Amino acid sequence: MRAARLIKMVLLLQSRSAMTAAELARELEVSERTVTRDAQALSEAGVPVYADRGRAGGYRLIGGYRTRLTGLARGEAEALFLSGVPGAVREMGLQDAASAARLKVSAALLPSLRDASRTAAQRFHLDAPNWFKEPETPGLLPAVADAVWDDRRITARYRRGEDGEDGEDVVERRLEPYGLVLKAGVWYLCARVAGQGAFRVYRIDRFTAVAAAGERFARDEEFDLPAFWEERAEQFARSILRAEVVVRLSEVGARRLPYAVDPPSAREALKSAGAPDGHGWVTVTLPVESEEVAHTQLAGLGPEVEVLAPERLRARFASDAIRLAGLYGP
């Protein structure tokens, strides 16, 4: 533990011209007294750490000293490529590896380039979760992530539905975990059931137990995670659109439709719509998840949409209109 901290201290001093004891203590997560002892230990070991005394003092390396301990371990190299998504790295339990990798890269750069990580972080930040939704990190995510990185089979208990914690709603599977996907704040595992060829998608927050097996699996090198996810996501979006509604849309309503319902379905419906009528409105047949969901989504378009069918949904909007007129007057 201390050896790793001493190495990190040398790398920090190598990547910057000087650091105060408080700055080093914060980076190393130790006390300033420990920083003082570590600096003395490094000096006794032949590392030229120089201490500047006084209020503005600190520590620095003298004589252009450079350590050769900047080679990346495999885990650090893999984590380095995730450095642009700090939240995801932290949730998967890879923050230490990513931090060590960034530090080693910074130490190996020319002095004029050592602020590259800081300037990049000031110019780009990824915030994955949806607005107005508190992100929740699944407790079993680090265990699943470890298995993904290590190509190790897992035995998992999985809750198939939103409800039900036991009984027939929970199944046990031996999985070969291939990849993780973070979509709108929700973590998914792309995996293959051991002994089967088909890949499936599992929500991490529905795992109730995960145990890593002793053996690794032979990874299919042809598996393309981004392509697989894109295909499955499109299939899922289409699979839930089991109903249809017929609506008239004003020019404004047609523009807003892709923001109210599934965008690809909206664009496809508008593309196949006929010519506008005398008032500039177009009639489209729109695939939706259900009448209930369509009511919620289309209500956001207000007076820019008229539901023509099914009759039950039209009657519901007519009832809404009467109630609104009662609230706001003639």
Order of alpha helices (4+ residues) and beta strands (2+ residues): alpha-alpha-alpha-beta-beta-alpha-alpha-alpha-alpha-alpha-beta-beta-beta-beta-beta-alpha-beta-alpha-alpha-beta-alpha-beta-alpha
